[in-house]
Amino acid sequence: MFRRTRPALPTATQVARTIREQIRSELSLTASAGVAPNKFLAKIASDWKKPDGLFVIQPKELDSFLLPLPVGRLPGVGKVTEEKLKKSDIQTVEDLRRLDLSALERNFGRYGVRLYELARGIDHSEVIPDRPTKSVSAEDTFESDVPLTETESMIRRLAENAWTASRKEVRIASTVVLKLKTSEFKILTRSHTPSEPPSSCEELTSIALSLRDRINLGPKQRFRLVGVGLSNFRDSDNAPAQPVLFE
């Protein structure tokens, strides 16, 4: 769909700029991008200036960027692992780096090795550029936090963007996902897989709005971000696929 590299582009930063420009031109969507020495750092960098920005981590800046981060920003550190680390007074990546490999393996098994490497900015994961699409989504951040009742217009716009993006795919998405981020940065997702995949933007929008009705945090709760996505892509011959939610 997009040309990911060009011989005339000498740096990863220029490639990232070109990809963002192509997405904006071809799909009328904003996109954030991260450039870093490896995959996991690039993923964190891509989140740094969402929904429409470019953030670069130079190799010499690795420690200054990585060490202050909360441990919860590391891949695979969910709520349970984060709480376990915090009980040992491990709040940041810098704290985590002070633990030796044997201590991490003793407390976290095989994942302890992964934590040891991530705390040092090490990631050997391969970048696979042409793997099948798992999800298509569009999300945006409000200028100021809003109550749930004021999210409808953005949900409608994002549903239209997600629908347009999904039309570029040969495979069909069968699951609709709504994502919301609270003012406290808590991420909520709701999903629905109808008996038949959504056949129009209007149907996608209707499902996304119905998913909003499943959020019940009270009228005082405010939200800073909303996203609409399509996932669980499958071939047009109805071959089964694993359900996937976008981040």
Secondary structure by P-SEA (a helix, b strand, c coil): cccccccccccaaaaaaaaaaaaaaaccbbbbbbbcccaaaaaaaaacccccbbbbbcccccccccccccccccccccaaaaaaaaaaccccaaaaaaccaaaaaaccccaaaaaaaaaaccccccccccccccccbbbbbcccccccccaaaaaaaaaaaaaaaaaaccccccbbbbbbbccccbbbbbbbbcccccccaaaaaaaaaaaaaaccccccccccccccccccccccccccccccccc
